[in-house]
Amino acid sequence: MQQDPEVRFGAGKSFDFTPPSGAAFFLWIISLLIIGAGLLVSFIALINDDFTGAVMGGVFVIPGCLLGVILTPTRLQEEYNKIRIKEKPRDFIQRSEEGGRTGSFWNGSYSSSPKKDDRGWVFQSPGPEYWDKEDRYGPDDTGIISEHPTIIGTPIPASFSLDGVLICIMALYSIPITMLSVYAGVGILETGSDTENSSVMACALIFGPAIASIAYAFIMWRTGTKMQLTIDIPTSKVRSMAAGELELVGQVRRSSTPAPPVQVGNDPGRTCDDLHAWEWKYEIYVKRYTVEMTDKGPRPKTEYKWETIEIKEGGYDFILHDGTGGTLVKPDTFKHKNLGDYLRMWEIDHNRNLGEIFGSLITTTFGGWTILKHKWTLWGIALGDPCYILGTAKSRAKESNDSLTNYQQTLMQVVGESGVGFEARFERGTELGVLGKVKSQVEYKIIPGILAAGCIIGTYLAYANY
């Protein structure tokens, strides 16, 4: 059934310039045009010794760079898409054919699921017909899975990418644009406006750039550390795994009993089977009418927002199988999980019947707000899905239903225990999925730090010179 893929990943290119495909390409071109226009304005202004004009060019450059960063994919993401189209894994075909939005306008009930899955299989994986139902922990006749890092290698990011260039451009403008933002915020405060919204806006303009850039630098640093750990730690084969900290990649398969059904929102109509790690969230969409006092008198205003009402998560023990063998995994022991994109989302308009069920509770909790919609979103890792684990293998008592197996890995279980410099993680997808958006360490740890430093300096200079 399986064949070793011809593709093998390794060191990346020196520079990653990968445009997006589809409709996103046109927005991406627009973002580059906006950046180019802003840089041209700044360049002409600097030639004419017009510092203010140079700063105003940044008003166009910064939004253009943000849009470009959001839309620009990595080379690996585009390569994965090409491989999936060629290999046609089952989950890729299923999502392409069954994904989308369905429902009824008349009763206001909708259901949707994504058509793409960045955390799904890239190469074909063994289906249930190839699993040994009697010897669940034993090796597959088809051999090791095609997507195992020992077969295809570990992807290494390019030394630099277009994302890095765009963030560098933002860093160049960080000091003057931050100063401009702080001046605008202080100006709002000096107008003497007492409205709550004006105060919030002023604080956002004054402190927003510094706080946002620091948070961004912190997140990028942590992400870079996690990605480097994924690249550096060699992936163990299950059949030869040893006790202690390790990295495993494999397929989710059933242990001794099936996973219990998950009822999203405790509704039998939203029941999902065979989920071995899951999380669902219940939200409501609300609005309210308020009156805002302005210099020209009272002004009516309508506010909308999503409010989270309930979040639940759970898991059920399963066998992680990489073709060489299987081992028991306990997903509930992992603190850090990434289940990828949502599996399914349900939306229901709020009507009189729903009001009778939910109204007294929610209206009391959110007095003054009108409920418009209810939404339930489900994430999960299901039977047959790819799974990536950084965890710790520990000894376990041999269960009676495993008495027919004599493999070393049946004597161990994988749990989410972290160590020094080692953070346990449980993620949907193989190593390819985990590293799909990976960047160089310079782009994770150096450039965001420079951007944050520029925003902090800009904030200080604005206050010092005001």
C-alpha positions as CSV (number, residue, x, y, z in Angstrom):
1,M,0.0,0.0,0.0
2,Q,2.7,2.5,1.0
3,Q,5.8,3.5,-0.8
4,D,8.7,5.5,0.5
5,P,8.1,9.1,-0.8
6,E,10.6,10.5,-3.3
7,V,10.5,13.8,-1.4
8,R,13.1,14.4,1.3
9,F,13.2,17.6,3.4
10,G,16.4,19.2,4.7
11,A,18.1,22.5,4.7
12,G,16.1,25.4,3.5
13,K,17.0,28.0,0.9
14,S,18.9,31.2,1.7
15,F,15.8,33.4,1.1
16,D,12.2,32.3,1.1
17,F,10.1,34.4,-1.3
18,T,6.8,32.6,-1.7
19,P,3.7,34.4,-2.9
20,P,0.2,33.1,-1.8
21,S,-2.1,31.3,-4.2
22,G,-5.7,31.9,-5.0
23,A,-7.7,35.0,-4.1
24,A,-5.1,35.9,-1.4
25,F,-2.6,36.6,-4.2
26,F,-4.4,39.8,-5.2
27,L,-4.6,41.1,-1.7
28,W,-0.9,40.3,-1.3
29,I,-0.1,42.4,-4.4
30,I,-2.2,45.2,-3.0
31,S,-0.2,45.1,0.3
32,L,3.1,45.3,-1.6
33,L,1.8,48.2,-3.6
34,I,0.8,50.0,-0.4
35,I,4.2,49.4,1.0
36,G,5.9,50.6,-2.1
37,A,3.8,53.8,-2.2
38,G,4.6,54.5,1.5
39,L,8.3,53.9,1.0
40,L,8.3,56.2,-2.1
41,V,6.5,59.0,-0.1
42,S,9.1,58.7,2.7
43,F,12.0,58.7,0.3
44,I,10.9,61.8,-1.6
45,A,10.2,63.5,1.8
46,L,13.7,62.7,3.1
47,I,15.3,64.1,-0.1
48,N,13.4,67.3,0.6
49,D,14.3,67.3,4.3
50,D,10.7,66.9,5.2
51,F,10.8,64.7,8.3
52,T,7.0,64.9,8.8
53,G,6.3,63.7,5.3
54,A,8.7,60.8,5.8
55,V,6.8,59.8,8.9
56,M,3.5,60.0,7.1
57,G,4.8,57.5,4.6
58,G,5.0,55.1,7.4
59,V,1.2,55.4,8.0
60,F,0.9,53.5,4.7
61,V,3.9,51.2,5.2
62,I,2.9,49.7,8.6
63,P,-0.6,48.5,7.6
64,G,0.8,47.2,4.3
65,C,3.5,45.2,6.1
66,L,1.0,43.8,8.6
67,L,-1.3,42.6,5.7
68,G,1.7,41.2,3.9
69,V,2.9,39.2,6.9
70,I,-0.6,37.8,7.4
71,L,-0.9,36.7,3.7
72,T,2.6,35.5,3.0
73,P,2.9,31.7,3.3
74,T,6.2,29.8,3.8
75,R,7.8,27.7,1.1
76,L,7.0,24.6,3.1
77,Q,3.3,25.3,3.2
78,E,3.1,25.6,-0.6
79,E,5.2,22.4,-1.0
80,Y,2.8,20.6,1.3
81,N,-0.2,21.7,-0.7
82,K,1.4,20.4,-3.9
83,I,2.2,17.1,-2.3
84,R,-1.3,16.7,-0.9
85,I,-2.8,17.3,-4.4
86,K,-0.5,14.7,-5.8
87,E,-0.7,12.1,-3.0
88,K,-4.4,12.7,-2.2
89,P,-4.5,11.5,1.5
90,R,-7.9,10.4,2.6
91,D,-8.5,13.3,5.1
92,F,-7.4,15.8,2.4
93,I,-10.0,14.4,0.0
94,Q,-12.7,14.2,2.7
95,R,-12.2,17.8,3.7
96,S,-12.1,19.0,0.1
97,E,-15.4,17.3,-0.7
98,E,-17.3,17.6,2.6
99,G,-16.0,20.9,4.0
100,G,-18.0,24.1,3.7
101,R,-21.1,25.7,5.1
102,T,-24.6,24.1,5.2
103,G,-27.8,25.2,6.9
104,S,-31.1,26.9,6.6
105,F,-31.9,30.5,6.3
106,W,-35.4,30.0,7.5
107,N,-34.6,28.5,10.9
108,G,-31.3,30.3,11.3
109,S,-29.3,27.1,11.9
110,Y,-25.9,26.6,10.2
111,S,-23.0,24.1,10.3
112,S,-19.6,24.5,8.8
113,S,-16.2,22.8,8.6
114,P,-13.0,23.9,6.9
115,K,-12.1,22.7,3.4
116,K,-8.3,22.8,4.1
117,D,-6.3,21.2,6.9
118,D,-2.8,22.4,7.5
119,R,-2.4,19.8,10.3
120,G,-3.6,16.8,8.3
121,W,-1.5,14.1,6.5
122,V,0.8,15.4,3.8
123,F,1.5,11.9,2.4
124,Q,-0.9,8.9,2.4
125,S,-1.3,7.1,5.7
126,P,-2.4,3.5,6.4
127,G,-6.2,3.2,6.6
128,P,-8.1,1.0,9.1
129,E,-8.0,-1.9,6.7
130,Y,-4.3,-2.2,7.2
131,W,-4.4,-2.0,11.1
132,D,-3.9,-5.3,13.0
133,K,-7.0,-5.6,15.2
134,E,-5.5,-8.5,17.2
135,D,-2.0,-7.2,17.7
136,R,-2.6,-3.5,18.1
137,Y,0.9,-2.8,19.4
138,G,2.7,-4.8,16.7
139,P,4.3,-3.6,13.5
140,D,2.3,-3.0,10.3
141,D,2.8,-5.2,7.3
142,T,3.2,-2.0,5.3
143,G,6.2,-0.8,7.4
144,I,6.9,2.6,8.9
145,I,4.6,5.4,7.9
146,S,5.7,7.5,4.9
147,E,5.6,10.7,6.8
148,H,8.0,9.7,9.5
149,P,11.0,12.0,9.9
150,T,13.5,9.1,9.5
151,I,12.0,8.6,6.0
152,I,11.5,12.2,4.7
153,G,13.9,14.2,6.9
154,T,13.2,17.3,9.0
155,P,12.3,20.6,7.3
156,I,14.8,23.4,8.0
157,P,13.6,27.0,7.4
158,A,15.3,29.4,5.0
159,S,17.9,31.8,6.5
160,F,15.6,34.7,5.8
161,S,12.2,35.2,4.3
162,L,9.8,37.9,3.0
163,D,8.2,38.0,6.5
164,G,11.6,39.0,7.9
165,V,11.9,41.8,5.3
166,L,8.5,43.2,6.1
167,I,9.1,43.2,9.9
168,C,12.5,44.9,9.3
169,I,10.7,47.6,7.4
170,M,8.3,48.0,10.3
171,A,11.2,48.2,12.7
172,L,12.7,51.1,10.6
173,Y,9.5,53.0,11.1
174,S,8.9,51.9,14.7
175,I,10.4,55.0,16.4
176,P,8.7,57.8,14.4
177,I,5.4,56.0,14.1
178,T,5.3,55.3,17.8
179,M,6.0,58.9,18.5
180,L,3.2,60.0,16.2
181,S,0.9,57.6,18.0
182,V,1.8,58.9,21.4
183,Y,1.4,62.5,20.3
184,A,-2.1,61.7,19.0
185,G,-3.0,60.0,22.3
186,V,-1.8,62.8,24.4
187,G,-3.6,65.2,22.2
188,I,-6.9,63.4,22.8
189,L,-6.3,63.7,26.6
190,E,-5.5,67.4,26.4
191,T,-8.8,68.1,24.6
192,G,-10.5,67.4,27.9
193,S,-13.0,64.9,26.6
194,D,-14.4,62.9,29.5
195,T,-16.0,60.0,27.6
196,E,-14.9,56.5,28.4
197,N,-14.2,55.7,24.7
198,S,-11.9,58.7,24.3
199,S,-9.8,57.7,27.3
200,V,-9.5,54.2,26.1
201,M,-8.5,55.4,22.6
202,A,-5.9,57.8,24.1
203,C,-4.4,55.0,26.2
204,A,-4.3,52.6,23.3
205,L,-2.5,55.2,21.1
206,I,0.0,56.1,23.9
207,F,0.9,52.6,25.2
208,G,-0.5,50.3,22.5
209,P,2.6,50.2,20.2
210,A,5.0,49.4,23.1
211,I,2.8,46.8,24.7
212,A,1.8,45.1,21.5
213,S,5.4,45.0,20.2
214,I,6.7,43.6,23.6
215,A,3.9,40.9,23.6
216,Y,4.8,40.1,19.9
217,A,8.5,39.7,20.7
218,F,7.7,37.5,23.7
219,I,5.4,35.2,21.7
220,M,7.9,35.0,18.8
221,W,10.7,34.1,21.2
222,R,8.7,31.3,22.8
223,T,7.6,30.0,19.4
224,G,11.2,30.1,18.1
225,T,12.3,28.1,21.1
226,K,9.6,25.5,20.5
227,M,10.3,25.2,16.8
228,Q,14.1,24.8,17.4
229,L,13.4,22.1,20.0
230,T,11.3,20.3,17.3
231,I,14.1,20.6,14.8
232,D,16.9,19.6,17.2
233,I,15.3,16.5,18.9
234,P,15.6,13.4,16.8
235,T,12.4,11.5,16.3
236,S,12.3,8.0,17.9
237,K,10.8,5.0,16.3
238,V,8.1,3.5,18.6
239,R,9.6,-0.1,18.4
240,S,13.0,1.2,19.7
241,M,11.8,3.9,22.1
242,A,13.4,4.2,25.5
243,A,12.2,5.6,28.8
244,G,12.7,9.3,29.3
245,E,12.1,12.4,27.2
246,L,11.5,11.8,23.5
247,E,9.8,12.9,20.3
248,L,7.3,10.7,18.6
249,V,5.3,11.0,15.4
250,G,2.5,8.6,14.4
251,Q,-1.1,7.8,13.9
252,V,-3.9,7.8,16.4
253,R,-5.4,4.3,16.8
254,R,-7.8,2.8,19.2
255,S,-6.6,1.3,22.5
256,S,-8.6,-1.4,24.4
257,T,-12.0,0.4,24.0
258,P,-13.4,3.1,21.7
259,A,-13.4,6.7,22.8
260,P,-16.7,7.8,24.3
261,P,-18.9,10.1,22.1
262,V,-18.5,13.8,22.6
263,Q,-21.7,15.8,22.9
264,V,-20.9,19.4,22.1
265,G,-22.9,21.7,24.3
266,N,-24.4,18.6,25.8
267,D,-26.7,18.3,22.8
268,P,-27.2,14.8,21.3
269,G,-27.6,16.5,17.9
270,R,-24.0,17.6,18.0
271,T,-22.4,14.3,18.8
272,C,-18.9,13.4,17.5
273,D,-17.3,9.9,17.7
274,D,-13.8,8.6,18.0
275,L,-12.2,11.8,19.4
276,H,-9.2,11.1,21.6
277,A,-8.5,14.7,22.5
278,W,-11.0,17.4,22.1
279,E,-12.1,20.9,23.1
280,W,-15.3,22.8,22.5
281,K,-16.3,26.4,23.2
282,Y,-19.8,27.9,23.5
283,E,-20.1,31.6,22.6
284,I,-23.0,34.1,22.2
285,Y,-23.1,37.1,19.9
286,V,-24.7,40.0,21.6
287,K,-25.4,43.7,21.0
288,R,-26.6,46.7,23.0
289,Y,-27.5,50.3,22.3
290,T,-25.7,53.0,24.2
291,V,-25.5,56.8,24.2
292,E,-22.1,58.4,23.9
293,M,-21.6,61.9,25.0
294,T,-19.5,64.0,22.6
295,D,-18.7,67.6,22.2
296,K,-21.7,67.9,19.8
297,G,-24.1,66.3,22.3
298,P,-25.3,62.7,22.9
299,R,-24.8,60.2,20.0
300,P,-26.4,56.8,19.8
301,K,-24.1,53.9,19.4
302,T,-24.5,50.1,18.8
303,E,-21.9,47.7,20.2
304,Y,-21.5,44.0,19.1
305,K,-19.3,41.3,20.6
306,W,-18.8,37.6,21.1
307,E,-18.9,36.4,24.7
308,T,-17.5,33.0,25.7
309,I,-20.0,31.2,28.0
310,E,-18.4,27.8,28.4
311,I,-15.3,25.8,27.4
312,K,-14.8,22.1,28.0
313,E,-12.0,19.7,27.0
314,G,-11.1,16.1,27.5
315,G,-9.2,13.1,26.2
316,Y,-9.1,9.4,26.0
317,D,-6.1,7.1,26.0
318,F,-5.0,5.9,22.6
319,I,-2.2,4.0,20.8
320,L,0.3,6.1,18.8
321,H,1.4,3.9,16.0
322,D,4.2,4.8,13.5
323,G,4.2,1.5,11.5
324,T,7.0,0.0,13.5
325,G,4.8,-0.4,16.6
326,G,2.4,1.3,18.9
327,T,2.6,2.7,22.4
328,L,0.0,4.0,24.9
329,V,-0.5,7.8,25.1
330,K,-2.4,9.6,27.8
331,P,-3.5,12.9,26.3
332,D,-5.1,14.2,29.5
333,T,-1.7,14.5,31.1
334,F,-0.5,17.1,28.5
335,K,-0.9,20.8,29.5
336,H,0.1,22.2,26.1
337,K,-2.0,21.0,23.2
338,N,-2.5,22.2,19.7
339,L,-5.5,20.5,17.9
340,G,-5.1,22.6,14.7
341,D,-8.1,24.1,12.9
342,Y,-11.6,23.5,14.1
343,L,-13.4,20.3,13.1
344,R,-17.0,21.7,13.0
345,M,-18.8,24.8,14.0
346,W,-22.5,25.2,14.7
347,E,-24.4,28.5,14.7
348,I,-28.0,29.1,15.7
349,D,-29.9,32.4,15.6
350,H,-31.4,33.4,18.9
351,N,-35.2,33.1,18.8
352,R,-38.1,32.8,21.1
353,N,-37.6,29.1,21.7
354,L,-33.9,29.5,22.4
355,G,-34.7,32.4,24.7
356,E,-36.9,30.2,26.8
357,I,-34.0,27.7,27.2
358,F,-31.1,30.1,27.7
359,G,-32.6,33.5,28.2
360,S,-33.0,33.6,32.0
361,L,-29.4,32.6,32.6
362,I,-27.7,34.6,29.9
363,T,-29.8,37.8,30.2
364,T,-29.1,37.9,33.9
365,T,-25.4,37.4,33.3
366,F,-25.2,40.0,30.5
367,G,-27.9,42.5,31.5
368,G,-28.6,45.1,28.9
369,W,-27.3,43.0,26.0
370,T,-29.5,41.5,23.3
371,I,-28.6,37.9,22.2
372,L,-28.3,37.5,18.5
373,K,-26.6,34.2,17.9
374,H,-25.3,31.1,19.6
375,K,-22.1,29.3,18.4
376,W,-20.4,26.1,19.3
377,T,-16.9,25.3,18.0
378,L,-15.2,21.9,18.2
379,W,-11.5,21.0,17.9
380,G,-10.2,17.5,18.2
381,I,-7.8,14.8,17.1
382,A,-9.7,11.7,15.8
383,L,-9.0,8.1,15.1
384,G,-6.5,7.8,12.2
385,D,-5.3,11.4,12.5
386,P,-1.5,12.3,12.6
387,C,-0.1,13.1,16.0
388,Y,3.2,14.8,17.1
389,I,4.3,14.4,20.7
390,L,7.1,15.7,22.9
391,G,6.7,13.8,26.1
392,T,8.1,11.4,28.6
393,A,8.0,7.7,28.4
394,K,7.4,6.0,31.7
395,S,6.8,2.5,32.9
396,R,3.3,1.2,33.3
397,A,1.6,-1.8,34.6
398,K,0.9,-4.3,31.8
399,E,-2.9,-4.7,31.3
400,S,-4.6,-8.0,30.9
401,N,-5.8,-7.1,27.4
402,D,-2.1,-6.6,26.4
403,S,-1.0,-10.0,27.6
404,L,-0.5,-11.4,24.1
405,T,2.0,-8.7,23.2
406,N,5.7,-9.0,24.1
407,Y,7.0,-5.7,22.7
408,Q,9.1,-3.3,24.7
409,Q,6.9,-0.3,24.0
410,T,3.9,-2.0,25.7
411,L,5.7,-1.7,29.0
412,M,5.7,2.1,28.7
413,Q,3.2,4.9,28.4
414,V,3.8,8.5,27.1
415,V,2.7,11.3,29.4
416,G,3.0,15.1,29.3
417,E,5.8,15.7,31.7
418,S,8.3,18.5,31.0
419,G,11.9,18.7,32.0
420,V,14.7,21.3,32.1
421,G,14.8,22.9,28.7
422,F,12.1,20.5,27.5
423,E,8.4,21.5,27.3
424,A,6.0,18.6,26.7
425,R,3.6,19.2,23.8
426,F,0.8,17.3,22.2
427,E,-0.2,18.4,18.7
428,R,-2.3,17.3,15.8
429,G,-0.2,16.7,12.7
430,T,3.1,15.1,12.0
431,E,6.5,17.0,12.3
432,L,5.7,18.4,8.8
433,G,2.5,20.1,10.1
434,V,4.2,21.4,13.2
435,L,7.0,23.0,11.1
436,G,4.8,24.2,8.3
437,K,5.1,27.8,9.3
438,V,8.6,27.7,10.8
439,K,11.0,30.6,10.3
440,S,14.6,31.2,11.1
441,Q,15.7,32.0,14.6
442,V,16.8,35.5,13.4
443,E,13.2,36.2,12.5
444,Y,11.9,34.7,15.7
445,K,14.3,36.2,18.3
446,I,16.3,39.1,16.8
447,I,14.0,41.2,14.5
448,P,10.9,41.2,16.8
449,G,13.2,42.4,19.6
450,I,14.5,45.2,17.5
451,L,10.9,46.2,16.7
452,A,9.9,46.2,20.4
453,A,13.0,48.2,21.3
454,G,12.1,50.8,18.6
455,C,8.5,51.1,20.0
456,I,9.8,51.5,23.5
457,I,12.3,54.2,22.5
458,G,9.7,56.0,20.4
459,T,7.4,56.1,23.5
460,Y,10.1,57.5,25.7
461,L,11.2,60.1,23.2
462,A,7.6,61.3,22.6
463,Y,7.1,61.9,26.3
464,A,10.6,63.5,26.7
465,N,10.0,65.9,23.8
466,Y,6.4,66.7,24.2
